[in-house]
Structure formats: C-alpha cells, structure tokens
C-alpha cells in the first residue's frame, strides 16, 4: 500500500493528537518529513495536525501544539495517524470513534502511533489486521481486542493499516515510508541528518533483552530480574526462581542482598508494584483488575502494599495525576 499518495505528487499526512500525547513521538514523525523536503529541494510531504474538536492539544510534557484543525476536516489526507500516549483510554469517546469510522471510508490509510493503535482498535478499524502498540500496553491490547492480531514488532504495515510502538519506532517507520516512496538514498540522507543509523527493521521486538554487559548491575543478576519481570501476574516462588537458575535458594538470596541490598521477595514486589503504578496512571482499569494483573489477591491487598511502598494509594495517585 506504499507509497501513500496515489497521485505521485506531494503526500499529505494527517496526525490526530489526543491530550497527553508524546511530543517526542510527534517530532519523530514530522521531523523526517521536514528533512526529506529540505534534502529533496521540493515538497514531497505536507502534513496537518488535528484534534477531535479543533482545539489546541497539550502534550504529556506540557507543550501546547497548534494550530490545529478539527478532525472532521481530515478527509483529504492520504493517511491519518492517531497519536496518543498517556491516559489514552480517558481520551476515547463515542463521537471520536464515530468520526474515525466515518473518515475511514474516505482516507486510504489509517495508522496508530504509540497507544494510538488502541484508539483505532476501539473503533473496530484494526479488526482482521496485524498491529503493534507500546510494549507496556501489549498484554492489555491483546486481551481487549480478539479480532486484532497483536505483535511486539517495532512497527507493522498490514495493507492499509500502519502501527508503531512508540517514539523511536515512529522514526524507524517514517524512514521506512520515505524509502518506499522516494528511495534508499534519500532515506540514508535523512537518517544521517539525525545521526541515526536506522538499522532497525520492522520485525524487531520493541524491547529486546539488554546485553548482559550493558546492565546496570552485575551480569549474574540479569536472569534473576528477567524471570521476575516476565512473571508478574502469577509470581514465582523464590525457590522456583532459584531452581530455574540452577541455584540454591540461600545462594540466590545472598546474591540479591549483596548486589541490591534487599531480599528477593522485596525486589520482586517492587517490580510488581511498579507495574501496578504504570497501570494506575496509564489505564482506566479498576484497581481490582490491576491487582489481578500484578499478582495480588485483592484490591485491598494491592492498595496496602502500594501505600507502604509509594506512600500513596493507587486511587489517590490516579486522582493526583488528573489535577
């Protein structure tokens, strides 16, 4: 489905911004287009920014973006990308979904950047497609939309749907689109301008395991933490972690104490509570559901542990974030 434009002239891309979108994600979408025009010496791309109601939008870092057009004026774009990041579920409304469905009949290609994929899926516009989303939201995305085929790739192009997992993967995506429309030489020049090697391919996972020698702790802690991070909803017993690593439980406990100055149980709970904090801030899931997803027996058990660890309850943290 690439190139996006059917007239071999300037490609017109639209970006629907939702409150608390990532400024970095938007910049990584727009700056490669600007650089392409500069290097080519002619307007290969133009772009328009939209919001659901035409009002200016404030990003997650407090930057107000404008001028903005109302979404219902987006019918003439070659592709429309939904750009959302934080509190994205709170930004979804029936009128927004209705407008997206209506526009899908006129716009050749739709895309979602960061958590924008969730918005498209909520509108039913990713049914029958492969799609990606930010890695922190992938499990929620998979559970919510059984008619979508979720993958952890950096970006996905499936016919007339394009999705990217976050800010840096959006840069990878734009470089890919530039190459598809205008050739490898121009893509390389744009990548060089941003001092970016651009060697990532679409199918790479968004969050590969870090090289052992790059971890901020000794190499022998890497497998311990990896097991903990991948078993949050159904936490493993410390003895089971030790067994899988070929260690005695006492040796594992000594190792964690020496390196992290805490116990394996306490560090494992820190990982689970950090995951709960992210869910409390970035989703509208009930606290009871967050408790299940982070391995706590009930909402009250999570709330007690959360308050001890962060000196605030998950519900109060949510309320404070909305102020």
Steps between C-alpha positions, in 0.01 A plus 500: 500500500803727491553764367212662685411753232325385186592805293882475515512860623518631855384249760266654758518341845265583785571457872214485748636612838334393823575667836822384670647376172879461488674805351794275414274266306354787298843652437631165377212490253526858372872576500590225250234640264637852537854374443392306192353814345815696585738244351285436193457872438128461442189422706476122489291511817259733671321440826206622704430472872153419627320467830152359560347849538756727334631633831874513576636190673741483794763225489616284790789743556271804513568631149197649326483408133326712239358610268266205496216408267185313605507131417203521264717701259745212449332342197763613249806337663674198350549352847378590848703402807349500849765623747431424866716397792381547858149475645396389153192311616362816658531676164278250317142614448209381287513812278873448440450136403207591279708764320786257444268238352347762272841626386619144434265494200688790341862473620708235321725414797459518877773471761558501873816622673587397856161425659312638200458139392263446792279785382479355149425155640227642725337637184519154340744628240770240571272195486665239280836678501838442661592795721743610766481736797738621769645192672357600840148481358539188286343254745202731561464555126502127430238432764271782393486433125464138395447593134841672480825305464743679735877471457792654690673626183642852488249591231251315282369575152207274420330606177343840573572503873825625655590476870815587695581427863641832618728795438815338361303240307308786338832631367573152362157496338536840336840409358343184359220700338749750358697217342186339358386823336829669414781245507780376724741786426260761636422287804871472580547875472211567735628243751849652483360846570366370832821304573291184497624174357147391409591131508188380681253294300126485555498148641747571781339482844449838664666396822778247438679366805797728573849362440628359826805727498280810470286431806538745789581212734727194482424251225386229740196711597365524145327160490354554848333828406390367160311216670335741740398747228345229282302342785304788653138381480588159642809563715746218541615378838855607576595135526366442147704792364810353664423156358459634145835675530675195641562663839410421857249740651753614758758577232243702305402693812866578577559617144200734498590635844860566392410675175167671572517528879156346536333161497372320188144521638524877551654564160243280326223694671663828388482380139133403536408826673680702233289319240188580704599867514532513120158341459343740750639800315462387140176301493148521641507143627329453838744457788364148544608411146841659549535285811434185298746602228777562752453189707315635805210311655266801516473875445545557873817289508643701211396831657670417831825391334490795259452753781788352701728513197405834340338682797181546297217270395451415131162678501649818648788483252245489219309797636818704544604429140172648377549833679 
